[in-house]
Amino acid sequence: MIEFKNVSASYDGELAVLADVSFTVNDGDFVAFVGTNGAGKSTTMRLANGLLKPTSGEVLIDGVPTTSLKTSELARRIGFLFQNPDRQICCNTVREELMFGFAALGEEGLEAEARVDAMIERFGFDADAEPYLLNRGTRQLLALASIIVLAPPTIILDEPTTGLDFRECVKVMDVVRELNENGTTVIMVCHDMEVVGDFARRVIAMTAGRVVADGPTFEVLRDGRVLKEAHILPPQVTEVSLILGREAGCPAAVAEANTVAQMVTAVAQAKQMEYAAVAEAAALVDDVAAALTVEAAVARDAIVEAEAALGDAGADEEGGR
């Protein structure tokens, strides 16, 4: 568990980058930090993994202040993925890169080698390949693998999908999702609200070094005040549903849809309801037409009977004369 208690921080001792920030990330959470550049997200991440110390307040890792923890202890508890993998990769082969963390912690040995072998097989890496000759997506995967091979209980991702195409993005984020489903706490800084909407279960929105919202992902991303204050746009489907929701008569399911699947289902349901309403109206028209036909027949019979009665009465009157 990571706790920020009234944390403020600065780089020069004068200008505050964070001001009185408080939040808790529980074990197993998947939290996305969102906001514009300069909001304080990256500074928050550096505070969380101990690279930066607060000027006031406390950052606690499992109840222990980061100021009391050694760098090696923090490295075992929290893995950090940089936005640019080229700032993280530092070895000549993939195998050496995956072994680097164990070497830094003094934990080289048979178990470490076995875990590295398993990671190479899992990701389909060429163990002898030179990391800097790999494509951008594979380098990002290698940087991520070099962290998770150490099995830290928490990983921090700083813009993990920057510079990746769609396939590479999905590949990286599927790995992250699997880690989270298996119990790893994930904290992610991300400007891509589509990624945030697809993967994060909770969003913390920041602006000007303070937290402006903290809650379930779409509760935050549907809040107009938060969107404006944090200068962010919601995912496309959410934005469409918000726009449609302002129209009179918009079905609630459409106005509340946040994903493509939800929107497709909502529209299909609305169409079914529309078809059902049309069918019901058509049936009502048929019933009314049938009723009118019966009434018309009854009226026609009544007229015939009346005319017959008048004819009989006329004949009787004529005969009386």
C-alpha positions as CSV (number, residue, x, y, z in Angstrom):
1,M,0.0,0.0,0.0
2,I,1.2,3.5,-0.9
3,E,0.0,6.5,1.1
4,F,0.6,10.2,0.5
5,K,-0.2,12.3,3.5
6,N,-0.4,16.0,2.9
7,V,2.7,15.8,0.6
8,S,4.3,18.9,-0.8
9,A,7.4,18.8,-3.0
10,S,9.8,21.0,-4.9
11,Y,13.0,20.7,-6.9
12,D,14.6,23.9,-6.0
13,G,13.3,24.3,-2.4
14,E,11.2,27.3,-3.4
15,L,8.6,26.7,-6.1
16,A,6.2,23.9,-4.9
17,V,5.5,21.3,-7.6
18,L,3.1,19.4,-5.4
19,A,0.9,21.1,-2.7
20,D,-0.7,19.2,0.1
21,V,-1.5,16.0,-1.9
22,S,-3.1,13.1,-0.1
23,F,-4.3,9.7,-1.5
24,T,-4.0,6.0,-0.9
25,V,-3.2,3.3,-3.4
26,N,-4.3,-0.1,-2.0
27,D,-2.7,-3.4,-2.9
28,G,-4.1,-4.7,-6.2
29,D,-5.3,-1.4,-7.4
30,F,-5.0,-0.2,-11.1
31,V,-4.8,3.5,-10.9
32,A,-4.2,6.0,-13.7
33,F,-3.0,9.5,-13.0
34,V,-4.2,12.0,-15.6
35,G,-3.8,15.7,-16.3
36,T,-1.9,18.1,-18.5
37,N,1.9,18.5,-18.6
38,G,3.1,20.2,-15.5
39,A,0.2,18.9,-13.4
40,G,2.6,17.1,-11.0
41,K,2.0,13.5,-12.2
42,S,5.6,12.5,-12.8
43,T,6.8,14.2,-9.6
44,T,4.2,12.1,-7.8
45,M,5.6,9.0,-9.3
46,R,9.2,9.9,-8.3
47,L,8.0,10.5,-4.8
48,A,6.2,7.1,-4.8
49,N,9.4,5.2,-5.7
50,G,11.7,7.2,-3.5
51,L,13.6,9.0,-6.2
52,L,12.4,12.3,-4.7
53,K,11.7,13.1,-1.1
54,P,8.8,15.3,0.1
55,T,9.6,18.8,1.5
56,S,6.6,18.3,3.8
57,G,4.2,15.5,4.6
58,E,4.9,11.8,4.3
59,V,5.0,9.1,1.6
60,L,4.5,5.7,3.1
61,I,5.2,2.3,1.5
62,D,3.4,-0.4,3.5
63,G,3.4,2.0,6.4
64,V,7.1,2.9,6.3
65,P,8.2,6.4,5.2
66,T,10.3,6.5,2.0
67,T,12.8,8.6,3.9
68,S,13.5,5.5,6.1
69,L,13.9,3.0,3.3
70,K,17.0,2.2,1.4
71,T,17.1,2.5,-2.4
72,S,17.5,-1.3,-2.6
73,E,14.4,-1.9,-0.4
74,L,12.4,0.5,-2.6
75,A,13.6,-1.3,-5.7
76,R,12.3,-4.6,-4.4
77,R,8.9,-3.2,-3.6
78,I,8.4,-0.9,-6.6
79,G,9.4,-1.3,-10.2
80,F,9.5,1.8,-12.4
81,L,9.0,1.9,-16.2
82,F,10.3,5.0,-17.9
83,Q,8.4,6.7,-20.7
84,N,11.4,6.2,-23.0
85,P,12.9,2.7,-22.8
86,D,16.2,4.0,-24.2
87,R,16.7,5.7,-20.9
88,Q,16.3,2.5,-19.1
89,I,18.1,-0.1,-21.2
90,C,21.8,-0.3,-20.6
91,C,23.1,-3.7,-21.5
92,N,24.5,-5.3,-24.7
93,T,22.1,-8.3,-24.9
94,V,18.5,-9.0,-24.0
95,R,19.7,-11.7,-21.5
96,E,22.1,-9.3,-19.8
97,E,19.3,-6.6,-19.6
98,L,17.0,-9.0,-17.9
99,M,19.7,-10.1,-15.5
100,F,20.7,-6.5,-14.6
101,G,18.2,-6.0,-11.8
102,F,19.3,-9.2,-10.1
103,A,23.0,-8.1,-10.4
104,A,22.2,-4.7,-9.0
105,L,20.5,-6.3,-6.0
106,G,23.2,-8.9,-5.5
107,E,20.7,-11.7,-6.2
108,E,22.4,-13.5,-9.2
109,G,22.1,-17.3,-9.2
110,L,20.2,-20.2,-10.5
111,E,16.8,-18.9,-9.5
112,A,17.5,-15.6,-11.2
113,E,18.7,-17.4,-14.4
114,A,15.5,-19.6,-14.4
115,R,13.3,-16.5,-14.1
116,V,15.2,-14.8,-16.9
117,D,14.8,-17.8,-19.1
118,A,11.1,-18.0,-18.4
119,M,10.7,-14.3,-19.2
120,I,12.6,-14.7,-22.5
121,E,10.3,-17.6,-23.4
122,R,7.2,-15.7,-22.3
123,F,7.9,-12.7,-24.5
124,G,9.6,-14.6,-27.4
125,F,12.8,-12.6,-27.1
126,D,16.1,-13.5,-28.8
127,A,18.3,-13.8,-25.8
128,D,21.4,-12.7,-27.7
129,A,19.8,-9.8,-29.6
130,E,21.2,-6.3,-29.1
131,P,18.4,-4.2,-27.3
132,Y,19.1,-1.0,-29.3
133,L,18.6,-2.8,-32.6
134,L,15.1,-3.9,-31.6
135,N,12.0,-1.9,-32.7
136,R,10.4,0.7,-30.4
137,G,7.6,-1.6,-29.2
138,T,10.0,-4.5,-28.5
139,R,12.3,-2.2,-26.5
140,Q,9.4,-1.1,-24.4
141,L,8.4,-4.7,-23.8
142,L,12.0,-5.5,-22.8
143,A,12.1,-2.6,-20.4
144,L,8.9,-3.8,-18.9
145,A,10.1,-7.4,-18.7
146,S,13.3,-6.2,-17.0
147,I,11.1,-4.9,-14.2
148,I,8.5,-7.7,-13.8
149,V,11.2,-10.4,-13.9
150,L,12.1,-9.1,-10.4
151,A,8.4,-9.6,-9.4
152,P,7.9,-6.3,-7.4
153,P,4.5,-6.1,-5.8
154,T,3.9,-2.6,-7.4
155,I,4.9,-1.2,-10.8
156,I,4.8,2.4,-11.8
157,L,4.4,3.1,-15.5
158,D,5.2,6.6,-16.9
159,E,3.4,6.9,-20.2
160,P,3.9,3.2,-21.1
161,T,2.3,3.5,-24.6
162,T,4.0,6.7,-25.9
163,G,5.4,6.2,-29.4
164,L,3.8,2.8,-29.8
165,D,1.4,1.8,-32.6
166,F,-1.9,0.2,-31.8
167,R,-0.6,-3.4,-31.9
168,E,2.4,-2.6,-29.7
169,C,0.2,-0.7,-27.3
170,V,-2.2,-3.6,-26.9
171,K,0.7,-6.0,-26.5
172,V,2.2,-3.9,-23.7
173,M,-1.1,-3.2,-21.9
174,D,-2.3,-6.8,-22.1
175,V,0.9,-7.8,-20.1
176,V,0.1,-5.0,-17.6
177,R,-3.5,-6.1,-17.3
178,E,-2.4,-9.7,-16.7
179,L,0.0,-8.6,-14.0
180,N,-2.8,-6.7,-12.3
181,E,-5.2,-9.6,-12.5
182,N,-2.5,-11.7,-10.7
183,G,-2.3,-9.2,-7.9
184,T,0.4,-6.7,-8.9
185,T,-0.5,-3.1,-8.0
186,V,-0.3,-0.9,-11.1
187,I,0.1,2.9,-11.0
188,M,0.1,4.5,-14.5
189,V,0.7,8.1,-15.8
190,C,-1.2,8.3,-19.1
191,H,-2.3,11.0,-21.5
192,D,-4.2,8.6,-23.7
193,M,-7.8,8.4,-22.3
194,E,-8.6,5.5,-24.5
195,V,-6.0,3.4,-22.7
196,V,-7.1,4.8,-19.3
197,G,-10.7,3.9,-20.1
198,D,-9.8,0.4,-21.3
199,F,-7.5,-0.6,-18.5
200,A,-7.6,1.5,-15.3
201,R,-10.2,0.9,-12.6
202,R,-9.6,4.2,-10.8
203,V,-8.5,7.6,-11.9
204,I,-6.7,10.4,-10.0
205,A,-6.9,13.7,-11.9
206,M,-4.3,16.4,-11.1
207,T,-3.7,20.0,-12.1
208,A,-1.2,22.6,-10.8
209,G,0.2,20.2,-8.3
210,R,-3.0,19.2,-6.6
211,V,-5.6,16.4,-6.8
212,V,-8.9,17.6,-8.3
213,A,-10.6,14.2,-8.5
214,D,-10.2,10.6,-7.3
215,G,-12.7,7.9,-8.0
216,P,-13.8,5.1,-10.3
217,T,-12.6,5.6,-13.9
218,F,-15.7,6.7,-15.7
219,E,-17.1,8.5,-12.7
220,V,-14.2,10.9,-13.1
221,L,-14.1,10.9,-16.9
222,R,-17.8,11.8,-17.1
223,D,-17.5,14.7,-14.7
224,G,-17.6,17.9,-16.7
225,R,-16.0,20.0,-13.9
226,V,-13.1,17.6,-13.6
227,L,-12.6,17.4,-17.4
228,K,-12.4,21.2,-17.6
229,E,-10.3,21.7,-14.6
230,A,-7.8,19.0,-15.5
231,H,-7.8,20.0,-19.2
232,I,-8.6,16.4,-20.4
233,L,-11.0,14.9,-22.9
234,P,-13.0,11.7,-22.2
235,P,-12.6,8.6,-24.3
236,Q,-14.4,8.9,-27.7
237,V,-17.4,6.6,-26.8
238,T,-17.9,8.4,-23.5
239,E,-17.8,11.8,-25.2
240,V,-20.4,10.6,-27.7
241,S,-22.7,9.3,-25.0
242,L,-22.4,12.6,-23.1
243,I,-23.4,14.5,-26.2
244,L,-26.3,12.2,-27.0
245,G,-27.4,12.3,-23.4
246,R,-28.2,16.0,-23.7
247,E,-30.8,15.2,-26.4
248,A,-34.4,14.8,-25.3
249,G,-35.6,11.2,-25.5
250,C,-32.1,9.7,-25.6
251,P,-32.3,6.2,-24.0
252,A,-30.5,6.0,-20.6
253,A,-28.3,3.1,-21.7
254,V,-27.0,5.1,-24.7
255,A,-26.4,8.2,-22.5
256,E,-24.4,6.0,-20.0
257,A,-22.3,3.9,-22.4
258,N,-18.6,4.1,-21.9
259,T,-17.2,1.4,-24.2
260,V,-17.9,0.3,-27.8
261,A,-19.5,-2.9,-26.5
262,Q,-21.8,-0.9,-24.2
263,M,-22.8,1.5,-26.9
264,V,-23.5,-1.3,-29.4
265,T,-25.6,-3.1,-26.9
266,A,-27.4,0.1,-25.9
267,V,-28.2,1.1,-29.5
268,A,-29.4,-2.5,-30.3
269,Q,-31.7,-2.4,-27.2
270,A,-33.0,1.0,-28.3
271,K,-33.7,-0.3,-31.8
272,Q,-35.5,-3.3,-30.4
273,M,-37.6,-1.1,-28.1
274,E,-38.3,1.1,-31.1
275,Y,-39.3,-1.9,-33.2
276,A,-41.4,-3.3,-30.3
277,A,-43.1,0.1,-30.0
278,V,-43.8,0.2,-33.7
279,A,-45.2,-3.3,-33.6
280,E,-47.3,-2.5,-30.6
281,A,-48.6,0.6,-32.3
282,A,-49.4,-1.3,-35.5
283,A,-51.2,-4.0,-33.4
284,L,-53.2,-1.2,-31.7
285,V,-54.1,0.3,-35.1
286,D,-55.2,-3.2,-36.2
287,D,-57.3,-3.5,-33.1
288,V,-58.9,-0.1,-33.5
289,A,-59.6,-0.8,-37.2
290,A,-61.2,-4.1,-36.3
291,A,-63.3,-2.5,-33.6
292,L,-64.4,0.2,-36.0
293,T,-65.2,-2.4,-38.6
294,V,-67.5,-4.2,-36.1
295,E,-69.0,-0.9,-35.1
296,A,-69.6,0.0,-38.7
297,A,-71.3,-3.3,-39.3
298,V,-73.5,-2.9,-36.3
299,A,-74.4,0.6,-37.4
300,R,-75.1,-0.6,-40.9
301,D,-77.4,-3.4,-39.6
302,A,-79.1,-0.8,-37.4
303,I,-79.8,1.4,-40.4
304,V,-81.1,-1.5,-42.4
305,E,-83.4,-2.4,-39.6
306,A,-84.6,1.2,-39.2
307,E,-85.2,1.5,-42.9
308,A,-87.2,-1.7,-42.8
309,A,-89.2,-0.6,-39.9
310,L,-90.0,2.7,-41.6
311,G,-91.1,0.7,-44.7
312,D,-93.4,-1.5,-42.7
313,A,-94.9,1.5,-40.9
314,G,-95.6,3.2,-44.2
315,A,-97.3,0.2,-45.6
316,D,-99.6,-0.1,-42.6
317,E,-100.5,3.5,-42.9
318,E,-101.3,3.1,-46.6
319,G,-103.5,0.0,-45.9
320,G,-105.4,1.9,-43.2
321,R,-106.6,4.4,-45.7
